[in-house]
Amino acid sequence: MNIPTQLPLDPPAVTTNSSPNQRAQN
């Protein structure tokens, strides 16, 4: 239940910071 809830919250956070930068670091 925690995994599905975090997945949707991850996309919005990455977009606000830096899709290319955040994705590379992740």
N, C-alpha and C positions, 0 to 999 in steps of 0.2 A: 504493500500500500504506500510505502514511503518512496519507492522507486518511481512509480507513475506520477506522483505528486511533484517530485523534484524535476522530472523531465520537462514538463510544461513550464516550470518556473525557470529552467535553465535558458531556453531560447530567448525570452524577453530580456534577461539580464545580459546575455552575450550581445544582443543587438544594441543595447543602451551603451555598453562599454566599447567593444570593437570586435565585430564578427571575425575578421581575419586575425587580429591580434589575440583575442581571447581564445579563439579556436586553436591557434598554434600553441598557446601556453597550456591549454587543457590537454 
